[in-house]
Amino acid sequence: MQKYVKLSKIGEGTYGVVYKGQDTSNRNRIVALKKIQMEADGEGIPSTALREMALLVELDHPNVVRLHEIVPAGHDFYLVFEYMDMDLRKYLHNHPQGLSSDVIRNLMEQLLKGLNYCHLRRIVHRDLKPQNILVSNEGCLKIADFGLARTMGIPNKPYTHEVVTLWYRAPEILLNFKYYTSALDIWSTGCIFAEVVLFRSNNKPLLNGDAEIDQQCRMFKAFGTPTAKVWPALKSHHVSIAKLPFWDTPEDVGNLVPRLCDAGRHLFKAMMVYDPLKRICAASALEHPYFTRIRDERRTSSGAWA
């Protein structure tokens, strides 16, 4: 791999080590090098790596990390990505006093733009969390790590439930529904939204269970135990609602994110709806009044140069 030189180790992913690298022909070009190791049992390239490569070569959006090229290196190979300074979790820790309302709004708009781009192409990320969202020092956000992503087919078919880190897992996954849609990414986005908003006063994720049952209980306690009235699909689901721990639905779920303005709370509540069919989609979320200020400022700015 003569084209690039490793500068430092950034971290380790699902199927390899990630390095900060430099283009030997252009010293100003910094990249991220994700080393992909072949399966130890001789089965070749890990399926997660194949999936990520197949999806990323088709994606081109300012809020989705760009895969520049794939470089062979002996028995292994490297995925060469554009370099980003840090993930969202580190970005939050670099701002211990919390982020301003405008910065939070800007980050959420970027996340939803990247997500909407993917969902329009029927790609579901399935593992959204702060560690898989990259941010530059200037506040540019990009969705990364598509190792668990997949393209949703028509008609729907059962999918694996070994997706989404527990703390960001949608209720349809926690309750083992056979079918799910891109709405599961929206629930994860809502969890991330709350985490970003609450970071200054609470450095823990919104729902940080230590096992699936604990995660269910934390979810029910925060949002109330779901019933067939609010989620009709529960009527035919194999899980007996009567056996679930019961908590009343809180008077205002928006109270979970007290620092948010009224419009922000409304958007948060629209993301954290139990029934995935009623959960807001990324396209609608981008049109939400919460982002009116950004849209107005953009129009004013473009008008000034007209």
C-alpha positions in Angstrom: 0.0 0.0 0.0 2.5 2.6 -1.2 0.0 5.3 -2.0 -0.8 5.9 1.7 1.2 6.1 4.9 -0.3 5.4 8.4 0.1 8.3 10.8 -1.7 7.0 13.9 -4.3 4.5 15.1 -7.8 5.9 15.4 -9.6 2.9 16.8 -10.9 -0.6 16.1 -14.2 -1.4 14.3 -16.2 -4.5 13.8 -13.8 -6.1 11.4 -10.6 -4.2 11.5 -8.4 -1.4 12.7 -8.8 2.2 11.6 -5.8 4.5 11.0 -5.3 8.1 10.3 -3.4 8.2 7.0 -1.7 10.5 4.6 -1.6 10.4 0.8 2.1 10.1 -0.2 1.6 12.0 -3.4 -0.2 14.9 -1.6 0.9 15.5 1.9 -2.1 17.8 2.5 -4.6 15.0 1.9 -5.5 13.2 5.1 -7.6 10.1 5.0 -9.0 7.3 7.2 -7.7 3.8 6.5 -9.9 1.0 7.6 -8.0 -2.3 7.5 -10.1 -5.3 6.5 -8.8 -8.6 7.7 -9.8 -11.8 6.0 -11.9 -14.3 8.0 -9.7 -16.6 10.0 -11.6 -19.6 8.8 -10.6 -19.0 5.2 -14.1 -17.8 4.1 -12.7 -14.5 2.7 -14.0 -11.0 3.2 -16.3 -10.5 6.2 -19.9 -10.0 5.2 -20.1 -6.8 7.1 -17.2 -5.4 5.1 -18.8 -6.5 1.8 -22.1 -4.9 2.7 -20.5 -1.6 3.7 -18.4 -1.5 0.4 -21.4 -2.4 -1.8 -23.5 0.4 -0.2 -20.9 3.1 0.1 -19.8 3.0 -3.5 -23.3 4.0 -4.5 -23.7 6.8 -1.9 -22.7 10.4 -2.6 -24.0 13.0 -0.1 -22.4 15.7 2.1 -23.7 14.0 5.2 -22.6 10.5 4.4 -18.9 9.6 4.8 -17.3 9.2 1.4 -15.4 6.0 0.4 -12.6 7.1 -1.9 -11.2 3.8 -2.9 -10.4 0.2 -1.9 -6.7 -0.7 -1.8 -5.3 -4.3 -1.6 -2.5 -5.0 0.8 -1.2 -8.6 0.7 -3.9 -10.9 2.1 -5.8 -7.9 3.5 -7.1 -4.6 2.0 -7.9 -1.1 3.1 -11.0 1.0 2.7 -9.9 4.6 2.2 -12.4 7.1 3.6 -12.4 10.9 3.8 -11.0 11.9 7.2 -13.2 13.3 9.9 -11.8 14.7 13.2 -13.9 12.8 15.7 -17.1 11.0 16.3 -20.1 12.6 17.9 -19.5 11.2 21.3 -16.0 12.7 21.4 -17.4 16.0 20.0 -19.8 16.2 23.0 -17.0 15.5 25.5 -15.0 18.3 23.9 -17.9 20.6 24.8 -18.4 19.8 28.5 -20.6 22.9 29.0 -23.0 21.5 26.4 -23.8 22.6 22.9 -25.8 25.8 22.1 -29.3 25.4 20.7 -28.2 26.6 17.3 -25.4 24.0 17.1 -27.7 21.2 18.2 -30.3 22.3 15.6 -27.6 22.3 12.9 -26.2 18.9 13.8 -29.7 17.3 13.8 -30.5 18.8 10.4 -27.3 17.3 9.0 -28.1 13.9 10.5 -31.6 13.9 9.1 -30.4 15.0 5.7 -28.0 12.1 5.5 -30.6 9.8 6.8 -33.2 11.0 4.4 -30.8 10.5 1.5 -30.2 6.9 2.6 -33.9 6.2 3.2 -34.9 7.5 -0.2 -32.6 4.8 -1.6 -34.2 2.2 0.7 -31.0 1.9 2.7 -31.5 1.4 6.5 -28.5 2.0 8.6 -29.6 -0.2 11.5 -26.8 0.9 13.9 -27.1 4.7 14.4 -25.3 5.8 17.6 -22.9 8.7 18.4 -19.8 6.5 17.7 -21.0 6.0 14.1 -21.6 9.7 13.5 -18.5 11.6 12.5 -18.0 15.4 13.1 -15.3 17.8 11.9 -13.9 20.5 14.1 -16.0 22.9 12.1 -19.2 21.0 12.9 -19.8 19.2 9.6 -21.6 15.9 10.3 -21.4 12.6 8.4 -23.1 9.2 8.9 -20.5 6.4 8.9 -20.1 2.7 9.6 -22.6 1.0 7.2 -21.5 -2.5 8.2 -24.9 -3.5 9.5 -26.9 -1.5 6.9 -29.0 -3.1 4.2 -31.3 -2.3 1.4 -35.0 -2.9 2.2 -36.8 -5.1 -0.3 -40.3 -5.0 -1.6 -42.3 -6.9 -0.4 -41.1 -6.8 3.2 -39.4 -9.9 4.5 -38.1 -10.9 8.0 -34.8 -9.4 9.0 -32.3 -10.2 11.7 -32.7 -8.6 15.1 -28.9 -8.5 15.8 -28.9 -4.8 14.9 -28.6 -1.5 16.6 -26.7 -1.0 19.8 -29.0 -1.7 22.7 -29.3 1.9 24.0 -30.6 3.1 20.6 -32.7 0.1 19.7 -36.3 0.8 18.5 -39.3 -0.9 20.3 -40.1 -3.0 17.2 -36.6 -4.6 17.6 -36.7 -4.9 21.3 -40.1 -6.7 21.1 -38.9 -9.0 18.3 -41.2 -8.0 15.5 -40.4 -10.0 12.4 -40.7 -7.0 10.1 -39.2 -3.5 10.4 -38.6 -0.5 8.2 -36.5 2.7 8.1 -38.5 3.9 11.0 -36.1 2.1 13.3 -33.4 4.6 12.3 -35.7 7.5 13.4 -36.1 6.1 16.9 -32.3 5.8 17.1 -32.1 9.4 15.9 -34.5 10.5 18.6 -32.3 8.8 21.3 -29.3 10.6 19.9 -31.2 13.9 19.8 -32.0 13.6 23.5 -28.4 12.6 24.3 -27.0 15.7 22.6 -29.5 18.0 24.3 -29.0 16.5 27.8 -25.2 16.1 27.6 -24.3 19.0 29.9 -26.5 17.9 32.7 -26.5 14.1 32.1 -23.6 12.4 30.3 -25.5 9.2 30.0 -27.6 8.1 27.0 -31.4 8.5 27.3 -32.1 4.8 27.7 -28.9 3.0 28.9 -30.1 -0.5 29.8 -27.6 -3.2 30.6 -29.7 -6.0 29.0 -32.7 -6.3 26.7 -35.2 -6.7 29.6 -33.7 -3.8 31.4 -33.8 -1.7 28.2 -37.5 -2.6 27.7 -38.2 -1.5 31.3 -36.4 1.8 30.9 -38.2 2.5 27.7 -41.6 1.7 29.2 -40.8 3.8 32.3 -39.9 6.8 30.0 -42.6 6.5 27.5 -45.3 4.3 29.1 -45.9 0.7 28.4 -47.3 0.4 24.8 -50.9 -0.9 24.3 -52.8 -2.1 21.3 -54.6 1.3 21.3 -51.4 3.2 20.5 -49.8 0.4 18.6 -52.4 -1.8 16.8 -49.8 -4.3 15.6 -49.4 -5.5 19.1 -52.8 -7.3 18.8 -51.4 -9.9 16.5 -47.9 -9.9 18.0 -46.7 -13.0 19.9 -45.6 -11.0 22.9 -48.3 -10.9 25.5 -48.8 -7.3 26.5 -50.3 -8.5 29.8 -46.9 -9.9 30.7 -45.0 -6.7 30.2 -44.1 -4.4 33.1 -46.7 -1.6 33.1 -46.0 2.1 33.4 -48.5 4.8 32.7 -47.8 7.0 29.7 -46.3 10.3 31.0 -48.3 13.4 30.6 -45.7 15.0 28.4 -42.8 13.0 26.9 -41.2 16.3 26.0 -40.3 16.7 29.6 -37.5 14.2 29.0 -35.7 16.9 27.1 -36.3 20.1 29.2 -33.6 22.2 27.6 -35.4 22.0 24.2 -37.7 24.7 22.9 -41.4 23.7 22.3 -40.7 22.9 18.6 -37.8 20.7 19.5 -39.8 18.9 22.1 -42.6 18.3 19.5 -40.1 16.9 17.0 -38.5 14.6 19.7 -42.0 13.3 20.6 -42.7 12.6 16.9 -39.5 10.5 16.7 -40.2 8.5 19.8 -43.6 7.1 18.8 -44.0 3.4 19.5 -45.9 2.5 16.3 -43.4 2.7 13.5 -46.2 3.5 11.0 -47.0 6.7 12.9 -43.3 7.7 13.6 -42.2 10.7 11.7 -40.0 10.0 8.7 -36.7 11.8 7.9 -38.2 13.9 5.1 -41.1 15.2 7.2 -38.7 15.8 10.1 -36.6 18.1 7.9 -39.8 20.2 7.2 -40.6 20.4 10.9 -40.9 23.9 12.5 -37.9 23.1 14.7 -35.7 23.8 11.6 -37.6 27.0 10.6 -34.8 29.2 11.8 -32.2 27.5 9.7 -34.4 27.6 6.7 -35.1 31.4 7.2 -31.4 32.1 7.7 -30.6 30.2 4.6 -33.2 32.2 2.6 -32.0 35.5 4.0 -28.4 34.6 3.2 -29.2 33.6 -0.4 -31.3 36.7 -0.8 -28.4 38.9 0.3 -26.3 37.6 -2.6 -29.1 37.7 -5.1 
